[in-house]
Amino acid sequence: MVHVLGSRILLSPTDPQRSRDFYGRALGLAVYREFGTGTERGTVYFLGGGFLELSGRSAGPPSSAVRLWLQVPDVRAAHDELRTRGVEVLRAPQKEPWGLVEMWIADPDGVRIAVVEVPEDHPLRYRP
């Protein structure tokens, strides 16, 4: 077994500044660190228990198989806040058959992002 000390998601956006504006300003993620200089600099954001790194530049958007899952304490409050920041909501919050309350948004390159609330009585909240 590999002993993992840390992890992060790496995205190479088609327009780094546009993606920094989305993740930093629109989503409000806090910056962990930046590296490099100018418009091509890399930015690493805190992402709950992990990190999201935007670095490099891609000629095209990532595969539709790339998605992010962000847990929040109140998805309806997140919905209202994100809408006031100009984030397009692809699907408003709704309770799924598996018990989570989910809303879907996308970053500027079309990476779909599930914004999820885990209700108090959901099994993810406790270990049997």
N, C-alpha and C positions, 0 to 999 in steps of 0.2 A: 504494500500500500504506500502511495506517495503521501508524505506529510506536507499538507498544504498550509502555508503560513498566512496567506492573503489571497485576494482575488479581485479582479475587476473586469468589466465588460469593455471591450475596445471597439470603437466605431470610427471609421474614416469617412467623414461627411463629404458631400460634393461641394459644399460651401461652408467652410469652417466657421466663419463669422456668423452666418445665419443660424448655424446649429448652436453656437455659443449663446447667441441671443435667446434661442428657444429654451435650452436647458438651464441657462443661468438666470435670464430675466423672466421669461414666461412661466417656466416651472418653478423657478426660485430655488434651484439646487445650489448649495453652498460649495465654493471652490475649495478643494483640498490642496491642490498645487497647480502651478503652471510651469511649462518648460519651453525653451526656444524663444524666438522673438517674432514680432510682426504678426501679420494676419495668419501665418501658417503655424503659430505656436500651438502647443498641446495644452489641453486643460483637463484636469482630473476633478471630478465632482464627487462629493459624498453622496452615496446612494443607499441610505439605510445602513445595513451591516456590510456593505461593499462599496465599490467605486465604479464610476462610469468615466472612461477616458475617451476624449475626442482628440484624435491626432491624425496627421497626414491629410491627404485629400484623395477622394475616390473619383474616378471618371464617371461612375454611375451609382445609382442607389443600391443598397444591399438587397439581398434576397428577401422575399416576403416571408421566408422561414425565420428571419431574425425578428424577435419581439422582446419587449421588456415587460416585467411584472413589478409594479410598484404598490406596496401596501401602505395605506394611509389609515388614520384613525376614523375619519368620517368622509366617505366618498362624496356625499351630497354637498358638504361644505367645500371639498376640493373642486367639485364641478362648478359651483358658483364662483369660486376664486379664479379658477382657470379661465372661465368665460369672460370675467372682467379684465383679464390680462390678454384677451384676444386669441386664446387657444381654441381651435376648432374641435368641438366634441363630435366624434364619429358616432358614438352611441351613448345616450344618457345612462345614468346609473340604473341598474335593475338587478333584482335578486335572481341569481342563477339556480337551476335545479340542484346543483351541488352545494348550495347554501351560501355562497359568497355574493357580495354585492359588487358588481363590476361596471366600470365605465371604460370606454375606449377612446383614445386620442391617437395622434400620429405626430412624429417629428417632421421637420421640413423635407427629409428624404423619404418619407413614407414609412418609417419604422413604426409599427403599431405598438402602442403602449397601453397595457391594461392597468387601470388605476383601481385598486381593490380594497374593499373593507371586509375584514373578517368579523362577523357578528359574535357577540359575547358567547352564544351557545354553540358555536361551530367547533368541531373537533380539532381544528388547527390551534385553538386557544388552550388546549390542555393535552396532556399525555395520559393515556389510560394506565 
